[in-house]
């Protein structure tokens, strides 16, 4: 499996604006306070936290992030949403009506505003006793939301009070912008989108130096080094081929070299296993931007 170390980030945003919204009392401001101060306050929590910028040195991804809290003054919220790169939509795990309004109020309104940004759905107050809420009920409610609203890139539970999964909220928000799923992968059909297949096919042809429709070991290793600045050793190379041989008919040629079908299969596998950054590094190395267009 190709390593990620030393990957190139050409075409990647250097700053991300994260807007946090949701019903009153779900814990938006507490999540921000916990993220920046590692503490939870029961009292003296401001109604709306001032915007906070987190430098790349301490962020999960090597970009800076501005986190914007919102009030429930509708025009102010919508003004902030229109400037967001990603929306963190918070609900209260115990107050089921706040999750209901994710589907009936928040996500439909974002569509009405023509927001073309990913949404991270965050269930807060996970520290409360399980008799207060049911994971299975939450999952049953969230599944149809994710199916209807494809802009929801990820769902996560957290607790500002006990500092559980707070850093992960920031990680998923940054990741949804830097390594977006939607341009590459159709979650409902578990397949690469046509534009992603076309881009990866071009990468394959460029790496196929002798133009014989397959990547021999040297060509595959040259590709690996171009994208990730490391070579595969013989054992790693054999491991990649074994995965392809076992899971992708026609993925290896009669010579035991990687075919286009095998190359495409590996990228689908990366994405399905949560390694979408691997495919984005490849595409950006070969000149593609976030819309899968070749950069000038």
Secondary structure, DSSP 8 states (H G I E B T S, - for coil): ----TT---TT--SEEEEEEEESTTSSHHHHHHHHHHS---SS---SS---EEE-TTTSSSSSEEEEE---S-HHHHHHHHTT-SEEEEEEESS-HHHHHHIIIIIHHHHHHTT--SEEEEEEE-TTS-GGG--HHHHHHHHHHHHHH-TTEEEEEE-BTTTTBSHHHHHHHHHHHHHT-STTTEETTTTEE-HHHHHHHHHHHHHH-TT-SSEE-HHHHHHHHHHHHS----HHHHHHHHHHHHHH-TTSB-TTS-EEHHHHHHHHHHHHHTT-HHHHHHHHHHTTB-TTS-B--
